[in-house]
Amino acid sequence: MPESRRPPPPPPDENPWRAAGLVTAIGVELAVCVGLGWWIGAVADRHNGTEKWYLAGLVVGLVAGIGSAIGLIRKFAGERRK
């Protein structure tokens, strides 16, 4: 049986769906981390009767989200170099 003459798949760095997935994952990670930080801070505010822990939770969530996004980008860039 003759082999089909399909063109080879594009390299991973030229795949637009892969790039779209990376951008979507970064956005979701940031949103989840910031939202979770805000929620934990709001719960701490209700428990302690204060009004400032939500802001600390928001900042911690943002820092965690940025760190997670950096790790994701490094992993994505490392796979492309191989």
Order of alpha helices (4+ residues) and beta strands (2+ residues): alpha-alpha
